[in-house]
Amino acid sequence: MSASTTLSEADWAYLNGEHGPGAQLAMRVLVAVAKSMDAPTLVDVHSAHVDGCLYVGSVSIDFVRALVDGSARVSVPTTLNVGSVDLRHPQYWNGPEELATKARTLMDLYAQLGCTPTWTCAPYLLANRPTLGQHIAWGESNAIVFANSVLGARTQRYGDFVDIAAAIVGRAPFAGLHTDEGRRGQILIDVAALPAAAMARDAFFPLLGHLVGQWCGGRVPVLRGITTATEDQLKAFGAATASTGAVALFHVLGVTPEAADADQVFGGRAPEQTITVTPADLRRAWSELSTRRDGQLAAVCIGTPHFSISEFHHLTKLLNGRRVQPRTPLYVNAGRWVYDEVQKQGITEILEAAGVRIVTDTCTYNTPILPQTDGLVLTNSAKWAWYAPHNIGVDVLFADLEVCVESAIAGTVIDHDGF
C-alpha cells in the first residue's frame, strides 16, 4: 500500500479479514488499485454496477466463486451488467451448450453475492439512478460515461473485479473522476460550424462520438455548439466515445449538469486543444463504421446500449403496423426493467407480432444470438458497428434508425444517403 493512502478503521477491518475471506479479498483488490492510482484515501460509494457478468473464460467464474465461497456480500445497492445468455429467451441462443452453461453459472454466482439481477448495460435507465455529485463504482464503459456526464455522478472507469470489490466493501479510491480536478475539461470539440441538417440526423450523435473517442482517448472532451440533446442522443454519443476511445466523462456546454459555461468546465484554464468538426469528419466516421456497403441483408441489430422506453415507442411508430421480413430479423437489445415496463404498455406484444425479436440479459454484438453471420448486418449503433465485426465476425453497415427499420421490412438494404 502506498504510504500516501490512508485507510479508515472500517477499511482495516475488511483488510484484516474481520468480515470474512471473501470481503478481505475484495479489499485487497481495492487497496492495490488505490495504490496504482496514488489515491490519498478511499471514499464511500452509494451504488455499484458490475461488468464482469459476461463469461470470457474460467477466470470469470474462479474469481467470483472465491468471493461467494468466502461469504462475501455486497454492502451497497449493486446492479449487474449483461451476461452471455438471454435467460428469458433461451430460444435465441445459437452457441455451444457448454458455453451457455458456464455463462449461466457465472450469472448465478453474481446474484448469490446479493447483486440485483438487472442484466443490463444501461443501469441509468432503471427507476433508481445516481444523482449529481454522488460517488459510485460502476463498470461498463457506456454506463460509466453516462453516469459521469449526464447524471453528474462520480465514478472511475472501473473494470472487471474492481467493480465487485468496491460493491462488497462500499468504497472506491478517491482519485481521478471522483475529484473536482479530475473532472475538468481538457479538449474543446466545436461543432458550431456544422450544417443544422447534419446535426438533426439520427446518426449525428453516434458518429460524433466515434470521432471524439478517437481524438480524445481518455481525456475529457467539452462540446460547444450543441444547444439541446435528449438522454437517448447523449447515450449514443457517450457509448461511441467509450468504444473508439476511453472517454469516461464529457461535458456539453449549457446542456450537461457540470458545464454551465466554459470557465466552469475548464477551471479557468485554456483547452489543451481545440478541434473543429467538419462534414468530412462525419463522412469519415460513417465509412469507418461500415465494413461493407452492399450485399444480402442478414439481420438488423439495434439497442446497443440497451433500448429506452422512449426508443421502444419510436420504433413502434416507425413500424406503423408493418411486419419485418422473417429472413431479415430485427433484433432489439433491452434491459429487463425497460422490457417489463413496455410490456405493461402493450408495446412488446405489438413488436413481437411484427416479427421483432427482443433480446434481454445480453447483447447481440458479443454473444452467439444471430443464426447466420455470412450476410450484411445493419445497425444504427456506433458501438455495435465498432465491436461486432471482431467479436462475432459479421460485416456491418451503419445507418439511421429509419433506414434500419425500412430495410428490415423490405428484406434488403434500401437506398439511403451516407453523411
C-alpha positions as CSV (number, residue, x, y, z in Angstrom):
1,M,0.0,0.0,0.0
2,S,1.3,3.5,-0.8
3,A,2.4,5.5,2.2
4,S,0.1,8.3,1.0
5,T,-3.0,6.2,1.1
6,T,-4.9,6.4,4.4
7,L,-7.3,3.7,5.4
8,S,-10.1,4.2,7.8
9,E,-10.7,1.9,10.8
10,A,-13.5,0.2,8.9
11,D,-11.2,-0.3,5.9
12,W,-8.7,-2.0,8.1
13,A,-11.4,-4.3,9.4
14,Y,-12.0,-5.5,5.9
15,L,-8.3,-5.8,5.1
16,N,-7.7,-7.8,8.3
17,G,-10.4,-10.4,7.5
18,E,-12.9,-9.4,10.1
19,H,-15.7,-9.6,7.5
20,G,-14.6,-13.0,6.1
21,P,-12.1,-14.1,3.5
22,G,-14.3,-13.0,0.5
23,A,-14.6,-9.4,1.7
24,Q,-10.9,-9.5,2.6
25,L,-10.0,-10.4,-1.0
26,A,-12.2,-7.6,-2.2
27,M,-10.4,-5.1,0.0
28,R,-7.0,-6.3,-1.1
29,V,-8.0,-5.7,-4.7
30,L,-9.3,-2.2,-3.9
31,V,-6.2,-1.3,-1.9
32,A,-4.0,-2.4,-4.8
33,V,-6.0,-0.3,-7.2
34,A,-5.8,2.7,-4.9
35,K,-2.0,2.3,-4.7
36,S,-1.7,2.3,-8.5
37,M,-3.8,5.5,-8.7
38,D,-1.9,7.2,-5.9
39,A,-5.2,7.8,-4.1
40,P,-4.8,9.6,-0.8
41,T,-7.8,7.7,0.7
42,L,-10.9,5.8,-0.1
43,V,-14.4,7.3,-0.5
44,D,-17.8,5.8,0.3
45,V,-19.9,4.8,-2.8
46,H,-23.7,4.9,-3.0
47,S,-24.0,2.1,-5.6
48,A,-22.1,-0.2,-7.9
49,H,-22.7,-1.7,-11.3
50,V,-20.7,-4.9,-12.1
51,D,-19.4,-5.5,-15.6
52,G,-17.9,-8.9,-15.0
53,C,-21.0,-11.0,-15.7
54,L,-20.0,-11.7,-19.4
55,Y,-18.2,-15.1,-19.5
56,V,-14.8,-14.7,-21.0
57,G,-13.1,-17.8,-19.6
58,S,-12.5,-19.8,-16.4
59,V,-11.1,-16.8,-14.5
60,S,-14.6,-15.2,-14.7
61,I,-16.0,-18.0,-12.6
62,D,-13.0,-18.6,-10.4
63,F,-12.8,-15.0,-9.0
64,V,-16.5,-14.6,-8.2
65,R,-16.6,-18.2,-6.8
66,A,-13.8,-17.2,-4.4
67,L,-15.9,-14.3,-3.2
68,V,-19.0,-16.5,-2.8
69,D,-17.1,-19.2,-1.0
70,G,-15.6,-16.6,1.2
71,S,-19.1,-15.5,2.3
72,A,-18.8,-12.1,0.7
73,R,-22.0,-9.9,0.1
74,V,-22.4,-6.5,-1.5
75,S,-22.8,-3.7,1.0
76,V,-24.3,-1.1,-1.4
77,P,-27.1,-1.4,-4.0
78,T,-25.5,-3.2,-6.9
79,T,-26.8,-3.8,-10.4
80,L,-25.5,-6.4,-12.9
81,N,-24.3,-5.8,-16.5
82,V,-25.2,-8.1,-19.4
83,G,-24.4,-11.8,-19.2
84,S,-23.6,-14.1,-22.2
85,V,-27.1,-15.6,-22.4
86,D,-30.7,-14.4,-22.5
87,L,-32.2,-16.2,-19.6
88,R,-35.7,-15.1,-20.6
89,H,-35.5,-16.1,-24.2
90,P,-33.2,-19.2,-24.4
91,Q,-34.6,-19.9,-27.9
92,Y,-32.3,-17.2,-29.3
93,W,-29.1,-18.9,-28.3
94,N,-27.1,-20.3,-31.2
95,G,-23.9,-21.2,-29.5
96,P,-22.4,-24.3,-27.8
97,E,-24.4,-25.6,-24.8
98,E,-21.2,-25.8,-22.7
99,L,-20.7,-22.1,-23.1
100,A,-24.3,-21.4,-22.2
101,T,-24.0,-23.5,-19.0
102,K,-20.8,-21.7,-17.9
103,A,-22.5,-18.3,-18.7
104,R,-25.5,-19.2,-16.5
105,T,-23.2,-20.4,-13.7
106,L,-21.4,-17.1,-13.7
107,M,-24.6,-15.0,-13.7
108,D,-26.0,-17.1,-10.8
109,L,-22.8,-16.6,-8.7
110,Y,-23.0,-12.8,-9.0
111,A,-26.7,-13.0,-7.9
112,Q,-25.5,-15.0,-4.9
113,L,-23.4,-12.1,-3.8
114,G,-26.6,-10.1,-3.3
115,C,-26.5,-8.1,-6.5
116,T,-29.8,-7.3,-8.2
117,P,-30.1,-9.4,-11.4
118,T,-30.8,-6.5,-13.8
119,W,-28.6,-7.8,-16.6
120,T,-28.4,-4.5,-18.4
121,C,-25.6,-2.4,-19.9
122,A,-27.8,0.7,-19.2
123,P,-28.4,0.8,-15.5
124,Y,-29.1,4.5,-15.8
125,L,-32.5,3.6,-17.3
126,L,-33.6,2.0,-14.1
127,A,-36.0,3.8,-11.7
128,N,-33.4,4.5,-9.1
129,R,-30.3,6.1,-10.5
130,P,-27.4,8.1,-9.1
131,T,-27.7,11.8,-8.6
132,L,-25.5,14.8,-9.1
133,G,-22.3,14.5,-7.0
134,Q,-22.8,11.0,-5.7
135,H,-19.8,8.7,-5.7
136,I,-20.4,5.4,-7.3
137,A,-18.4,2.4,-8.5
138,W,-19.6,1.5,-12.0
139,G,-18.2,-0.8,-14.6
140,E,-19.3,-1.0,-18.3
141,S,-18.0,1.8,-20.4
142,N,-21.2,3.3,-21.7
143,A,-22.8,3.3,-18.2
144,I,-19.7,5.0,-16.8
145,V,-19.7,7.8,-19.3
146,F,-23.4,8.4,-19.0
147,A,-23.4,8.4,-15.2
148,N,-20.5,10.9,-15.1
149,S,-21.6,13.1,-17.9
150,V,-25.4,13.1,-18.0
151,L,-26.2,12.4,-14.3
152,G,-23.2,14.2,-12.8
153,A,-22.4,11.2,-10.6
154,R,-18.7,10.3,-9.9
155,T,-17.0,7.1,-10.9
156,Q,-13.8,6.0,-12.4
157,R,-13.8,3.7,-15.4
158,Y,-13.7,0.5,-13.2
159,G,-13.1,-2.8,-14.9
160,D,-13.9,-6.4,-14.1
161,F,-13.2,-7.5,-10.5
162,V,-12.6,-3.9,-9.3
163,D,-16.3,-3.0,-9.5
164,I,-17.5,-6.0,-7.5
165,A,-14.7,-5.4,-4.9
166,A,-15.9,-1.9,-4.4
167,A,-19.5,-3.1,-4.2
168,I,-18.6,-5.5,-1.4
169,V,-16.7,-3.0,0.8
170,G,-18.7,0.0,-0.3
171,R,-15.6,2.1,-1.0
172,A,-13.6,3.3,-4.0
173,P,-10.2,5.1,-4.5
174,F,-10.6,8.8,-4.1
175,A,-8.8,9.8,-7.3
176,G,-9.4,10.7,-10.9
177,L,-13.0,11.4,-11.7
178,H,-14.0,11.2,-8.1
179,T,-12.2,14.6,-7.6
180,D,-13.1,18.1,-8.8
181,E,-9.8,18.4,-10.5
182,G,-10.1,15.1,-12.4
183,R,-13.4,16.3,-13.9
184,R,-12.0,19.4,-15.6
185,G,-12.4,19.7,-19.4
186,Q,-9.3,19.1,-21.5
187,I,-10.2,19.1,-25.2
188,L,-12.7,21.6,-26.8
189,I,-14.8,20.0,-29.6
190,D,-16.5,22.7,-31.7
191,V,-19.5,21.6,-33.8
192,A,-21.0,25.1,-34.2
193,A,-20.0,25.3,-37.9
194,L,-21.7,22.1,-38.9
195,P,-24.9,22.4,-41.0
196,A,-28.1,22.2,-39.0
197,A,-29.4,19.4,-41.2
198,A,-26.4,17.3,-40.4
199,M,-26.8,17.8,-36.7
200,A,-30.5,16.9,-37.0
201,R,-29.7,13.4,-38.4
202,D,-30.4,10.4,-36.2
203,A,-26.8,9.3,-36.9
204,F,-25.2,12.6,-35.8
205,F,-24.5,11.8,-32.2
206,P,-23.1,8.3,-32.6
207,L,-20.9,9.5,-35.5
208,L,-19.7,12.4,-33.5
209,G,-19.0,10.1,-30.5
210,H,-17.0,7.8,-32.8
211,L,-14.7,10.8,-33.7
212,V,-14.4,12.2,-30.2
213,G,-13.3,8.9,-28.8
214,Q,-10.5,8.7,-31.4
215,W,-9.4,12.3,-30.8
216,C,-9.6,12.3,-27.0
217,G,-8.6,8.8,-25.9
218,G,-9.0,9.0,-22.1
219,R,-9.1,12.8,-21.9
220,V,-12.2,14.8,-21.1
221,P,-13.9,16.4,-24.1
222,V,-16.0,19.6,-23.9
223,L,-18.6,20.1,-26.7
224,R,-19.5,23.5,-28.0
225,G,-22.3,24.3,-30.4
226,I,-24.9,21.8,-29.2
227,T,-27.9,23.6,-27.7
228,T,-30.1,20.7,-26.8
229,A,-29.8,16.9,-26.6
230,T,-32.0,14.1,-25.4
231,E,-30.8,11.5,-23.0
232,D,-31.0,8.9,-25.8
233,Q,-28.8,11.1,-28.0
234,L,-26.3,11.6,-25.2
235,K,-26.4,7.8,-24.5
236,A,-25.5,7.1,-28.1
237,F,-22.7,9.7,-28.1
238,G,-21.2,8.5,-24.9
239,A,-21.2,4.9,-25.9
240,A,-19.3,5.7,-29.1
241,T,-16.7,7.8,-27.3
242,A,-16.1,5.0,-24.9
243,S,-15.7,2.4,-27.7
244,T,-13.2,4.1,-30.0
245,G,-11.6,5.8,-27.0
246,A,-11.6,5.5,-23.3
247,V,-13.7,8.6,-22.6
248,A,-15.3,8.3,-19.1
249,L,-16.7,11.9,-18.9
250,F,-17.7,14.5,-21.4
251,H,-19.3,17.9,-21.0
252,V,-21.7,19.7,-23.3
253,L,-21.7,23.4,-22.7
254,G,-25.1,24.6,-21.5
255,V,-26.5,21.1,-21.5
256,T,-24.8,18.7,-19.1
257,P,-25.0,19.4,-15.4
258,E,-21.4,20.4,-14.7
259,A,-21.0,22.6,-17.8
260,A,-22.8,25.8,-17.3
261,D,-20.0,27.7,-19.1
262,A,-16.5,27.2,-20.4
263,D,-14.9,28.9,-17.5
264,Q,-16.5,26.5,-15.1
265,V,-15.8,23.3,-17.0
266,F,-12.1,24.2,-17.8
267,G,-11.5,25.5,-14.4
268,G,-10.3,28.9,-15.7
269,R,-7.7,27.3,-18.0
270,A,-7.4,27.2,-21.7
271,P,-8.2,23.9,-23.5
272,E,-5.3,21.7,-24.3
273,Q,-6.5,21.5,-27.8
274,T,-9.5,22.8,-29.9
275,I,-10.9,20.6,-32.7
276,T,-13.4,22.0,-35.2
277,V,-15.7,19.2,-36.6
278,T,-16.4,19.3,-40.3
279,P,-18.8,17.4,-42.5
280,A,-15.8,15.5,-43.9
281,D,-15.1,14.2,-40.4
282,L,-18.6,12.8,-40.1
283,R,-18.3,11.2,-43.5
284,R,-15.1,9.5,-42.5
285,A,-16.7,8.2,-39.3
286,W,-19.6,6.8,-41.3
287,S,-17.1,5.0,-43.6
288,E,-15.2,3.6,-40.7
289,L,-18.3,2.1,-39.1
290,S,-19.2,0.2,-42.3
291,T,-17.2,-2.8,-43.3
292,R,-19.3,-3.3,-46.5
293,R,-21.7,-1.2,-48.4
294,D,-23.7,-3.8,-50.3
295,G,-24.7,-7.5,-50.2
296,Q,-27.5,-9.6,-48.9
297,L,-29.1,-8.3,-45.7
298,A,-28.9,-10.9,-42.9
299,A,-30.2,-9.1,-39.9
300,V,-30.8,-5.7,-38.3
301,C,-29.5,-5.1,-34.8
302,I,-30.4,-2.1,-32.6
303,G,-30.4,-1.3,-28.9
304,T,-26.7,-1.1,-28.1
305,P,-26.7,0.4,-25.5
306,H,-30.0,-1.1,-24.4
307,F,-33.1,0.5,-25.7
308,S,-35.0,3.0,-23.6
309,I,-38.8,3.2,-23.2
310,S,-38.9,6.3,-25.5
311,E,-36.9,4.4,-28.1
312,F,-39.4,1.5,-28.0
313,H,-42.2,3.9,-28.6
314,H,-40.3,5.5,-31.5
315,L,-39.6,2.1,-33.0
316,T,-43.3,1.2,-32.8
317,K,-44.2,4.4,-34.7
318,L,-41.6,3.7,-37.4
319,L,-43.0,0.2,-37.9
320,N,-46.6,1.6,-38.2
321,G,-48.3,-1.8,-38.1
322,R,-46.0,-3.4,-40.7
323,R,-44.0,-6.7,-40.3
324,V,-40.3,-7.3,-40.8
325,Q,-39.2,-10.0,-43.2
326,P,-38.5,-13.3,-41.5
327,R,-35.3,-13.7,-43.5
328,T,-34.0,-10.4,-42.2
329,P,-34.9,-10.4,-38.5
330,L,-34.8,-7.2,-36.5
331,Y,-33.2,-7.6,-33.1
332,V,-33.7,-5.1,-30.2
333,N,-31.5,-5.4,-27.1
334,A,-33.1,-4.2,-23.9
335,G,-32.8,-4.5,-20.1
336,R,-35.4,-6.4,-18.1
337,W,-36.8,-3.4,-16.3
338,V,-37.4,-1.5,-19.6
339,Y,-38.8,-4.7,-21.2
340,D,-41.3,-5.2,-18.3
341,E,-42.4,-1.5,-18.5
342,V,-43.1,-1.5,-22.2
343,Q,-44.7,-4.9,-21.8
344,K,-47.2,-3.3,-19.4
345,Q,-47.9,-0.7,-22.1
346,G,-48.6,-3.4,-24.7
347,I,-45.6,-2.4,-26.8
348,T,-43.8,-5.7,-26.7
349,E,-46.9,-7.6,-27.9
350,I,-47.1,-5.2,-30.9
351,L,-43.4,-5.5,-31.7
352,E,-43.2,-9.3,-31.4
353,A,-46.4,-9.6,-33.5
354,A,-44.5,-7.6,-36.1
355,G,-41.6,-10.1,-36.1
356,V,-39.3,-8.1,-33.9
357,R,-37.0,-10.2,-31.7
358,I,-36.4,-8.5,-28.3
359,V,-33.3,-9.8,-26.6
360,T,-32.9,-9.2,-22.9
361,D,-30.0,-10.0,-20.4
362,T,-27.3,-9.8,-23.1
363,C,-26.4,-8.1,-26.4
364,T,-26.1,-9.4,-30.0
365,Y,-22.7,-8.0,-30.7
366,N,-20.8,-10.2,-28.3
367,T,-22.8,-13.5,-27.9
368,P,-24.0,-16.1,-30.4
369,I,-27.5,-14.9,-31.0
370,L,-27.6,-14.3,-34.7
371,P,-28.4,-17.5,-36.6
372,Q,-26.2,-16.5,-39.5
373,T,-23.1,-14.3,-39.8
374,D,-22.3,-14.5,-43.5
375,G,-24.5,-11.6,-44.7
376,L,-24.7,-7.9,-44.0
377,V,-25.9,-6.7,-40.7
378,L,-27.4,-3.2,-40.4
379,T,-27.2,-1.1,-37.2
380,N,-27.7,2.4,-36.0
381,S,-25.3,1.9,-33.1
382,A,-21.7,3.1,-33.4
383,K,-20.8,0.8,-30.5
384,W,-22.4,-2.3,-32.2
385,A,-20.7,-1.4,-35.5
386,W,-17.3,-0.9,-33.9
387,Y,-17.2,-4.2,-32.0
388,A,-19.3,-6.7,-33.9
389,P,-17.0,-7.4,-36.8
390,H,-14.3,-8.6,-34.5
391,N,-16.5,-10.2,-31.8
392,I,-18.9,-12.2,-33.9
393,G,-17.4,-12.0,-37.4
394,V,-20.0,-10.1,-39.3
395,D,-20.0,-7.4,-42.0
396,V,-21.7,-4.2,-40.8
397,L,-23.4,-1.3,-42.5
398,F,-24.1,1.7,-40.3
399,A,-27.3,3.7,-40.9
400,D,-30.0,5.9,-39.4
401,L,-32.7,4.1,-37.4
402,E,-35.4,4.7,-40.0
403,V,-33.2,3.1,-42.7
404,C,-32.6,0.1,-40.4
405,V,-36.4,-0.4,-39.9
406,E,-37.4,0.1,-43.5
407,S,-34.7,-2.3,-44.6
408,A,-35.9,-5.0,-42.2
409,I,-39.4,-4.6,-43.6
410,A,-38.2,-4.7,-47.2
411,G,-35.8,-7.6,-46.6
412,T,-33.0,-5.7,-48.3
413,V,-30.9,-2.6,-47.7
414,I,-33.0,0.3,-49.0
415,D,-31.4,3.2,-50.9
416,H,-30.1,5.8,-48.5
417,D,-27.6,8.6,-48.3
418,G,-24.5,8.5,-46.2
419,F,-23.3,11.6,-44.4
